[in-house]
Amino acid sequence: MSSDDIINLVNAVYSDRARTGVDKACNYIFEALSDLAYSARTLALDVGPLSQLRGLKVGEVVLDLGSGGGIDVLLAAEQIGPSGVAVGLDSSEDMIALARQNAKAKGVKPPHVAFAKASLDKELPIESSSVDCVLSNCVVNLLPGDGKSKLMKEVFRVLKPGGRLHLADVVATREIPEDIKSDMTNYVNCVSGAISRDEYQRILQDAAFVDISLTNLAKDLTACCSGTPPRQGCNQSSCGSQKPSTKIAFNPNDFVASYQISAWKPRDPADPVSSTVLKNWWYAYPDVMSIPDAMTAEEVAALIRDPTKSSKKVTVVDVRRNDHAGGHVRGSVQCPAQTFYEDAPELKRTWTPLRWYQDYLNSIENTSSKAYVMAGGIKGWLSKFKGEEDLVDYDS
């Protein structure tokens, strides 16, 4: 299988696990999990725990690679407090949806806690020098080919000077026989893709990390690195070409081990630190599905001036954040785009927030309300109606 085929297979299998649920919260301390949503606990497909979670400081920025159901991000968020930022990246849309659901259940949301879809073998959607600590739990081994080295270079890029990397991963302790290695069931269960300790060290050194340590945790991996093979119908485009499972009985502890891996980015040179984490804030929200119709400025003005239309029937929402005072539609509600997604259900009413709202209306099967985008935006509105006090207002 090609690297792309393997990545697609892994994505399909873990998406399937997100939908069906898999109880593999291996080696986590029970007390740490007791307050989390059941769906987060049962989808901790990891070799954890990441003891470095305890070393996080209030106000830090934490990035979790392959965040799954969100368990490590939610635990990290408790450590860094409301002034910190915890971001999880995962290639599975189903895992991201599940993590967002778990975050909502915990009462946390962007920008404090965010989950975004990303392919870990590509450039990460994270600003350079923006992260204090990068975590990853039983994920790096799943990247085929040069994916591991690419990811480590990306991790180095996004870390602040002096930032740290902490991984819990599966490492090969001896040569894995080809009949075991070629079985895709063993690949998605974190055995076949494991590399040796020496190769791991070399990849980190090539990425310019320092103070590298790799520690064998001597954990029993029988429960974590075994499981049912990928379902034949999970995704024909990615699963259809895989070799059938050989179902060879073997003990994963004979070939791989759970390792705690740490490394640091040098403090010098002291590159400028980014105050934002995600390259685009909307990455933290679901992709929009709707394409609302446009309404001209004249049509909006006619609705506002219609005495039969109350504010309960027609609402103009201004999603700008910083330039509302420069002029806006009189009577409009200001709701910055960055907060619109969470506020949409309470509002009952740029382009992306509007489409989110129409998605929301569709999700609750509301056909009595409809979202429109005002053609020309506020600039077009001001150019047509400047000076008409019943249509234009300015913050005093």
NORPE-V401912 format. One record per pair of residues at least 12 apart in sequence whose C-alpha atoms are under 8 Angstrom apart, sorted by the first residue. I is the first residue (numbers start at 0). J is the second residue. If there is no record, write none. Layout:
i	j
I	J
I	J
This chain:
i	j
0	240
0	241
2	143
2	144
4	237
5	143
5	237
6	141
6	142
6	143
7	237
7	238
8	234
8	237
8	238
9	141
9	187
10	90
10	91
11	91
11	233
11	234
11	237
11	238
12	187
12	229
12	230
12	233
13	91
13	94
14	91
14	92
14	93
14	94
15	93
15	233
16	42
17	42
17	68
17	93
17	94
17	97
18	93
20	38
20	41
20	42
21	41
21	42
21	44
22	40
22	41
22	42
22	43
22	44
23	41
23	42
23	43
23	44
23	45
23	222
23	223
24	40
24	41
24	42
24	43
24	44
24	45
25	43
25	44
25	45
25	46
25	47
25	48
25	222
25	223
26	46
26	47
26	48
26	218
27	47
27	48
28	48
31	74
35	70
35	101
35	105
36	101
36	104
36	105
38	68
38	97
38	101
39	68
39	69
39	70
39	97
39	98
39	101
40	68
40	70
42	67
42	68
43	67
43	68
43	70
44	67
44	137
44	223
45	136
45	137
45	223
46	136
46	137
46	167
46	168
46	169
46	220
46	223
46	257
47	136
47	137
47	167
48	167
49	136
49	165
49	166
49	167
49	259
51	165
52	71
52	74
52	75
52	78
53	78
55	75
55	78
55	79
56	78
56	79
57	78
57	79
57	80
57	82
57	83
58	79
58	80
58	81
58	82
58	83
58	84
59	79
59	82
59	83
59	84
59	130
59	131
59	132
60	79
60	83
60	84
60	85
60	86
60	129
60	130
60	131
60	132
61	75
61	83
61	84
61	85
61	86
61	130
61	131
61	132
61	133
61	134
62	85
62	86
62	87
62	88
62	130
62	132
62	133
62	134
63	85
63	86
63	87
63	88
63	133
63	134
63	135
64	87
64	88
64	89
64	119
64	133
64	134
64	135
64	136
64	138
65	87
65	88
65	89
65	90
65	119
65	135
65	136
65	138
66	87
66	88
66	89
66	94
66	98
66	135
66	136
67	89
67	91
67	94
67	95
67	98
68	94
68	95
68	97
68	98
68	101
69	87
69	97
69	98
69	99
69	101
69	102
70	98
72	85
72	86
72	87
72	112
73	85
73	102
73	112
76	111
76	112
81	111
82	111
83	111
84	110
84	111
84	112
85	111
85	112
85	113
86	112
86	113
86	114
86	115
87	113
87	114
87	115
88	114
88	115
88	116
88	117
89	114
89	115
89	116
89	117
89	118
89	119
90	116
90	117
90	118
90	119
91	116
92	116
95	114
95	115
95	116
96	285
98	114
99	113
99	114
109	283
113	283
114	282
114	283
114	284
115	282
115	283
115	284
116	282
119	142
119	146
119	150
120	142
120	146
120	147
120	149
120	150
121	149
121	150
122	153
123	153
124	277
124	278
124	279
125	157
125	276
125	277
125	278
126	157
126	273
126	275
126	276
126	277
126	278
127	156
127	157
127	158
127	159
127	272
127	273
128	156
128	157
128	158
128	159
128	160
128	270
128	271
128	272
128	273
129	157
129	158
129	159
129	272
129	273
129	274
129	275
129	276
130	157
130	158
130	159
130	162
130	276
131	158
131	159
131	161
131	162
131	163
132	158
132	162
132	163
132	164
132	165
133	154
133	158
133	163
133	164
133	165
134	164
134	165
134	166
135	165
135	166
135	167
135	168
136	166
136	167
136	168
137	166
137	167
137	168
137	169
137	189
138	168
138	189
139	168
140	168
140	169
140	170
140	189
140	190
140	192
140	193
140	194
141	186
141	187
141	189
141	192
141	193
142	192
143	192
147	202
148	202
148	203
148	206
151	202
151	203
151	206
152	206
155	206
155	207
155	208
155	264
158	264
159	264
159	270
159	272
160	264
160	265
160	266
160	267
160	268
160	269
160	270
161	263
161	264
161	265
161	266
161	267
162	263
162	264
162	265
162	266
163	261
163	262
163	263
163	264
164	260
164	261
164	262
164	263
165	259
165	260
165	261
165	262
166	258
166	259
166	260
166	261
167	257
167	258
167	259
167	260
168	257
168	258
168	259
168	260
169	189
169	190
169	193
169	255
169	256
169	257
169	258
170	193
170	194
170	195
170	196
170	255
170	256
170	257
170	258
171	190
171	193
171	194
171	195
171	196
171	254
171	255
171	256
172	195
172	196
172	253
172	254
172	255
172	256
173	195
173	253
173	254
173	255
174	254
175	191
175	254
178	245
179	191
179	245
179	247
180	192
181	242
182	242
182	243
182	244
182	245
183	228
183	241
183	242
183	243
183	244
184	226
184	227
184	228
184	229
184	244
185	224
185	225
188	223
188	224
188	225
188	226
189	224
190	224
190	251
190	255
193	255
196	213
200	213
203	262
207	264
208	262
208	263
208	264
208	265
209	262
209	263
209	264
209	265
210	261
210	262
210	263
211	260
211	261
211	262
211	263
212	259
212	260
212	261
212	262
213	258
213	259
213	260
213	261
214	258
214	259
214	260
215	256
215	257
215	258
215	259
216	256
216	257
216	258
216	259
217	256
217	257
217	258
218	256
218	257
219	252
220	251
220	252
220	256
220	257
221	250
221	251
221	252
224	251
225	251
228	244
280	337
281	337
284	340
287	351
287	354
287	355
287	358
288	354
288	355
288	358
289	354
289	355
289	357
289	358
290	354
291	353
291	354
291	357
291	370
291	371
291	372
292	370
292	371
292	372
293	371
293	372
293	373
293	374
294	371
294	372
294	373
294	374
295	373
295	374
295	375
296	373
296	374
296	375
296	379
296	380
299	373
300	390
303	390
314	331
314	332
314	348
315	328
315	330
315	331
315	332
316	331
316	332
316	333
316	334
316	348
317	331
317	332
317	333
317	334
317	335
318	333
318	334
318	335
318	336
318	339
318	349
318	352
319	333
319	334
319	335
319	336
319	349
320	334
320	335
320	336
323	393
323	394
324	393
324	394
324	395
325	393
325	394
326	377
326	381
326	391
326	392
326	393
326	394
327	377
327	381
327	391
327	392
327	393
328	377
328	380
328	390
328	391
328	392
329	388
329	389
329	390
329	391
329	392
330	392
336	349
336	351
336	352
339	352
340	352
340	355
340	356
343	355
343	356
343	359
344	359
348	368
348	369
348	370
350	372
353	370
353	371
353	372
354	370
356	370
357	369
357	370
